[in-house]
Amino acid sequence: MILVFVVHAVVALVCLIGGERLGRRVLLVGAIAPASIAFAFWQLATSDADALTATVSWLPALGLELDFRFDGFSVLMAGLIGVVGVLVFLYSWSYFAERTGLARFAAILVVFAGSMFGIVTADNLLLLVVFWELTSITSYLLIGFQDDSAIARASALQALLVTTIGGLAMLAGVVLLGSAAGTYSLSGVLAAPPSGTASGVGLALVLVGAVTKSAQVPFHFWLPGAMAAPTPVSTYLHSATMVKAGIYVVARFAPVFAVLVAWWRPTIVLMGLATMLLGGWRALAQSDLKLLLAHGTVSQLGFMMVLVGWGTPEMTYAGMAMLVAHGLFKGALFMIAGAVEHHAHTRDLRRLSGVARELPWALWMSVVAVAAMAGVPPFLGYATKEFALGGLVADTPWQVTATVVVGSMLTVAYGLRFLWGTFATKPGVAPVPEQHGHRSTVGLLIPVAVLTVGSVIGGVVVGLPDALVAAAARSVDALSSGFQLALWHGFGPPVVLSVVALLGGWLLWKWPLPVLRRFTSRTPEATRVYGDSLIGLNRAADRVVSTMQSGSLPVYLSVIVTVAVVAPGVLMVRHWRSLPEIAFAESPLQMVAVLVVVAAAVAVTLVRRRLAAVLCLGAIGYGVAVLFIIQGAPDLALTQLLVETLALAFFVMVLSRLPLRFEVFPDAGGQAIRVVVASVVGLATMAFALWAASERTAPSLAAEFIARAEPEGGGRNVVNVILTDFRALDTLGEITVLVVAALGALALIRAPMPTEDPDPSEVGT
Amino acid sequence: MSWYSPILDVAANVVLRTGIVFALYLLYAGHNAPGGGFIAGLVAGACLVLDHIALRSREGRGSLHRVTPRPLLGWGLAIAVGVGVAGWAWGGGFFDQAVVSVTLPVLGTMKLTSALGFDIGVFAVVVGLVAALLDSLGSAWDEDLR
């Protein structure tokens, strides 16, 4: 299982490094990564256990272990990620012309697939959040792939903001939940669910994360916005994988918490139903094929949320089945939309006409996919919808079932709208001109064919998907065995409801649609709320910045040092204690060095030439280095000397740009204030140092470090052993800071000097 | 150029080579004696600065001008992280140490630890930082001198 992650990392690196040389073929290399998920399947298939686990130690002190657990539900999700992933890579291979940036695209898509696999296999809540945020970041990069388009950038940012705000809430929730349960292990929390206010709040915060990711009301708007992404990305992230992460988390938690927590069911069901209706409703009003599908996905996600969120075994079973069915048909539909756009150079269904004649195969596959989505036999979509309706009738109040049926009508209606809009020959619209010399769209349709055939086979030989679904449901809820998907459940309420939904949807599409469309275009848009809140946030930030940052260095310094002195100073005075014995000096040489330092420090404040001031600063540094030498710390002294020398050199370089002398000198009053502030800070710092050294309660670590340096660190220089071994992680953090600072310095010199104020219209996008 | 100094030029030529060798020595010896990646990087960085100041005037650019900051920074960080990850590979945790003794024809037996790899990463980052500062601050300085 760990090997899957290694493969993803290696493939991503290969794509990045060798990518531009491979050209379009880099996408085929990328396909190796999702294909490697099959390896995890193989591992599980050849073992007798219900679940595979793997653990790598990371930060045990924080409860952060790389715990992975690969069970039935993970298999189902990994199947979606792997199969759709490979198909998406193949699809991209035909979709993209030879262009630069494909290597980056492939690498990010691979990292995304790996993170998604991480989400569904992580058994540690903190680890889950890490992967969760990784998918947010990679999806941001993928949505904004066409970075020369302002719309793509804005919608990428919107998706990032919404999903990472959710992710942050989730992190807080996970910490609350984990500390209430006493473990961060997902299976541990579910086995012994915590109760109490803290865990309730934690659970709610985790749900916020799930809800934002799965685009539920009121966070649904980012998903249609994200359609600025290339079509392969829409297919993969926005139908098959990422948006299902929220469903995944809810499905894991629901069987346990739906019973324990009173607000769980009402909240999730109301939200899911609202999402289902709103998504379907808005889908009807779209004239862009991808937007239509995106709103449709929002609607279906709402439906799935209701199913998996309810938490009874039968509903869980139905939810799992829906996950599979939706991945198959919605993936296919997105790919078809991309193929049609490729062929006709438009996605506007008001301008498409006569495509059926040009792309007969696409037509038939769309018919199958839409039929599966609408719940027409004998496709997998029908079997799952029947089962779901059965579950709804059996387990939930009738209002829920009724709402779902209305939602299904909308599904049927926008499905028909998609079919008609894409393929029909419309009166009064010029047929799409035949494209000559255009790369064939056959390559784009092959992956669609795979998914469509999956929908058909899955429906006819319903036992195949059923085995997958049964294992998945069993691993979430042990009570959910004994159910079975079937193409014909017998005559009963589900069949009637299905017929009602189909007929109602057809009527909805046929007859009052123009009337409805006028209304749907008037419903208020959540996007506008998002935009307004973003502008408001920017304004607030501007105000805060203009008050906090006056631009006066003396003011900043005084504020900082006053806080630094007052806060610990109060504590020191309150816990007053007499000073212990202090040795004044240990050697005469020390006195000399200190005198040099003090003299240089006084000189800095008096000299008026900048160069002289810099030299005096250097003298202070060298004096301190001498003190280090006297104390027997050659490493520190050497570092101090070298840093001082380099700083001096750079100071001199900068000084060439500045006037020779300090021009502005404060008046007498200002100078007095400065002297007072400086003296107080100096005295306080000295006092802190003395008291802190005499207040040591824990034994010093020095002896232990020295004792362990040679046997464990393999070195006799304790300082170096600490830097490279005992505290290597700290050092790593420090050099990372150095790299960032260096890159900043490089960027500064290349940046042109600002000539005028930035364009205000660009602020806040 | 008006400020060209032959004495500085000649001295720099000698000091530079010695300085780089000294930096490499510090890098290797650092685990047992004063030194290490950070200090070695600073020494090499000081050489870069000297090179910049002394030789810039003569040839228009110093002889170490091929030291470009970006790859150094990138590889340095990559090596440091790589050593950490490698800790897993030899069966321990992140950043676990490994010690290998090699016998080489001239140098005799050398003890190599994975910390040396980490130090090399630190070294590269520090040199890269100095080179970056030279690129940004030094170039402004050059313009002013012209």
Interface residues (C-beta under 8 A of the other chain):
Chain A: V56 S57 W58 P634 D635 L638 T639 L642 V643 T645 L646 A649 F650 M653 V654 S656 R657 E712 G713 G714 G715 R716 N717 V719 N720 V721 L723 T724 D725 A728 L729 T731 L732 I735 T736 L738 V739 A741 A742 L743 A745 L746 L748 I749
Chain B: G30 H31 N32 A33 P34 G35 G36 G37 F38 I39 L42 V43 G45 A46 V49 I53 P69 R70 L73 G74 G76 L77 A80 V81 V83 G84 W88 G93 F94 F95 Q97 V99 K111 T113 A115 F118 D119 G121 V122 V125 V126 G128 L129 V130 A132 L133 D135 S136 L137 G138 S139 A140 W141 D144 L145
